[in-house]
């Protein structure tokens, strides 16, 4: 992700480095730390929310999985009967 996002983030990163090099004293460290937190925090929060959502989604799907399997079985049976009907009665007419 970081490699592909470089094209978008490099101009901003370069600007922050230039600005930090012009700030005297501890301002350089504060500028870079602020930038690092501002860039990493949204990525970390997104990762946590996606992981949590995947866990919740997997639990919900596991609860309805038997119903999904039964319904898909009926759909396959209906499709099979339709194909038998179609090929036997329609094509052999």
Residue frames as qw, qx, qy, qz and C-alpha x, y, z in Angstrom:
[[0.000, 0.885, 0.465, 0.000, 0.00, 0.00, 0.00],
 [0.314, -0.794, 0.080, 0.514, 2.73, 2.43, 0.94],
 [0.423, -0.148, 0.571, 0.688, 4.56, 1.88, -2.34],
 [0.198, 0.545, 0.669, 0.466, 1.50, 2.57, -4.47],
 [0.150, -0.914, -0.367, 0.087, 0.48, 5.58, -2.39],
 [0.538, -0.362, 0.098, 0.754, 3.90, 7.19, -2.79],
 [0.258, 0.369, 0.448, 0.773, 2.84, 9.06, -5.91],
 [0.246, -0.795, -0.406, -0.378, 0.10, 10.82, -3.97],
 [0.601, -0.771, -0.155, 0.145, 1.89, 11.33, -0.66],
 [0.725, -0.003, 0.015, 0.689, 5.42, 12.16, -1.78],
 [0.176, 0.615, 0.100, 0.762, 4.78, 15.86, -2.59],
 [0.518, -0.779, -0.084, -0.344, 3.24, 16.41, 0.83],
 [0.870, -0.381, -0.040, 0.311, 6.00, 14.43, 2.56],
 [0.605, 0.273, 0.041, 0.747, 8.64, 16.39, 0.70],
 [0.088, -0.743, -0.094, -0.657, 6.96, 19.67, 1.71],
 [0.712, -0.691, -0.073, -0.100, 6.86, 18.61, 5.36],
 [0.833, -0.154, -0.007, 0.531, 10.56, 17.68, 5.28],
 [0.366, 0.487, 0.067, 0.790, 11.45, 21.03, 3.71],
 [0.353, -0.780, -0.093, -0.509, 9.33, 22.88, 6.27],
 [0.832, -0.538, -0.077, 0.110, 10.81, 20.85, 9.15],
 [0.741, 0.086, -0.028, 0.665, 14.33, 21.65, 7.97],
 [0.141, 0.586, 0.045, 0.797, 13.52, 25.36, 8.21],
 [0.582, -0.737, -0.156, -0.305, 11.99, 25.21, 11.71],
 [0.192, 0.601, -0.623, 0.462, 14.57, 25.89, 14.44],
 [0.278, -0.357, 0.718, -0.529, 15.21, 23.65, 17.45],
 [0.321, 0.087, 0.911, -0.243, 12.69, 21.10, 18.67],
 [0.559, 0.467, 0.087, -0.680, 10.17, 22.31, 16.08],
 [0.397, 0.388, -0.744, -0.372, 11.68, 19.91, 13.57],
 [0.049, -0.001, -0.981, 0.186, 10.92, 16.91, 15.80],
 [0.361, 0.377, 0.560, -0.643, 7.41, 18.19, 16.59],
 [0.510, 0.481, -0.259, -0.665, 6.67, 18.78, 12.89],
 [0.378, 0.265, -0.855, -0.238, 7.82, 15.30, 11.87],
 [0.065, 0.113, 0.917, -0.377, 6.04, 13.62, 14.80],
 [0.453, 0.417, 0.319, -0.721, 2.82, 15.44, 13.98],
 [0.527, 0.424, -0.497, -0.544, 3.09, 14.38, 10.35],
 [0.221, 0.162, -0.962, -0.001, 3.83, 10.77, 11.32],
 [0.224, 0.251, 0.786, -0.519, 0.84, 10.61, 13.65],
 [0.482, 0.475, 0.075, -0.732, -1.41, 12.30, 11.11],
 [0.498, 0.374, -0.653, -0.431, -0.46, 9.81, 8.42],
 [0.237, 0.111, -0.960, 0.096, -0.40, 6.62, 10.50],
 [0.307, 0.119, 0.655, -0.680, -3.47, 7.12, 12.71],
 [0.685, 0.306, -0.022, -0.661, -6.10, 6.95, 9.93],
 [0.573, 0.321, -0.728, -0.197, -4.42, 3.86, 8.44],
 [0.095, 0.092, -0.908, 0.397, -4.33, 2.11, 11.83],
 [0.454, 0.185, 0.474, -0.732, -7.94, 3.00, 12.63],
 [0.690, 0.337, -0.314, -0.558, -9.09, 1.79, 9.23],
 [0.425, 0.256, -0.868, 0.014, -7.22, -1.50, 9.74],
 [0.119, 0.021, 0.819, -0.562, -8.82, -2.04, 13.15],
 [0.578, 0.279, 0.233, -0.731, -12.33, -1.25, 11.87],
 [0.649, 0.343, -0.540, -0.411, -11.92, -3.54, 8.85],
 [0.266, 0.167, -0.928, 0.199, -10.67, -6.39, 11.06],
 [0.286, 0.134, 0.676, -0.665, -13.58, -5.93, 13.45],
 [0.641, 0.333, -0.054, -0.690, -16.10, -5.74, 10.62],
 [0.528, 0.295, -0.763, -0.229, -14.70, -8.95, 9.08],
 [0.053, 0.038, -0.915, 0.398, -15.09, -10.73, 12.41],
 [0.444, 0.266, 0.452, -0.727, -18.70, -9.55, 12.84],
 [0.633, 0.381, -0.332, -0.586, -19.55, -10.39, 9.23],
 [0.381, 0.233, -0.894, -0.046, -18.05, -13.88, 9.57],
 [0.142, 0.085, 0.831, -0.531, -20.07, -14.54, 12.73],
 [0.552, 0.353, 0.214, -0.725, -23.32, -13.42, 11.09],
 [0.592, 0.379, -0.566, -0.430, -22.67, -15.46, 7.97],
 [0.172, 0.162, -0.957, 0.169, -21.85, -18.52, 10.10],
 [0.371, 0.174, 0.648, -0.642, -25.26, -18.22, 11.78],
 [0.676, 0.466, 0.120, -0.559, -27.18, -18.27, 8.50],
 [0.085, 0.464, -0.809, -0.352, -24.85, -20.67, 6.67],
 [0.303, 0.140, 0.942, -0.043, -27.09, -23.74, 7.06],
 [0.450, 0.668, 0.426, -0.411, -30.02, -21.81, 5.59],
 [0.267, 0.725, -0.401, -0.493, -27.87, -20.58, 2.70],
 [0.091, -0.275, 0.930, 0.225, -26.69, -24.12, 1.97],
 [0.384, 0.369, 0.825, -0.190, -30.24, -25.49, 2.03],
 [0.411, 0.761, 0.159, -0.476, -31.53, -22.70, -0.23],
 [0.175, 0.630, -0.613, -0.444, -28.69, -23.17, -2.70],
 [0.254, -0.036, 0.964, 0.073, -29.43, -26.90, -2.77],
 [0.443, 0.585, 0.613, -0.292, -33.06, -26.22, -3.69],
 [0.312, 0.790, -0.184, -0.495, -31.96, -23.76, -6.37],
 [0.006, -0.437, 0.836, 0.333, -29.61, -26.37, -7.85],
 [0.355, 0.232, 0.903, -0.073, -32.37, -28.99, -7.82],
 [0.430, 0.730, 0.339, -0.409, -34.77, -26.60, -9.54],
 [0.209, 0.721, -0.467, -0.467, -32.13, -25.73, -12.15],
 [0.176, -0.212, 0.942, 0.193, -31.45, -29.42, -12.76],
 [0.418, 0.453, 0.765, -0.188, -35.15, -30.23, -13.22],
 [0.368, 0.797, 0.036, -0.476, -35.51, -27.27, -15.57],
 [0.079, 0.583, -0.694, -0.414, -32.56, -28.44, -17.68],
 [0.289, 0.061, 0.953, 0.061, -33.95, -31.97, -17.85],
 [0.421, 0.657, 0.535, -0.323, -37.34, -30.61, -18.89],
 [0.254, 0.796, -0.211, -0.507, -35.83, -28.22, -21.41],
 [0.029, 0.466, -0.805, -0.366, -33.54, -30.72, -23.10],
 [0.274, 0.139, 0.952, 0.001, -36.03, -33.58, -23.07],
 [0.336, 0.654, 0.643, -0.215, -39.30, -31.87, -23.99],
 [0.218, 0.861, -0.021, -0.459, -38.24, -28.73, -25.83],
 [0.036, 0.623, -0.652, -0.430, -35.25, -29.91, -27.86],
 [0.190, -0.020, 0.963, 0.191, -36.49, -33.42, -28.61],
 [0.415, 0.219, 0.032, -0.883, -39.99, -32.01, -29.21]]
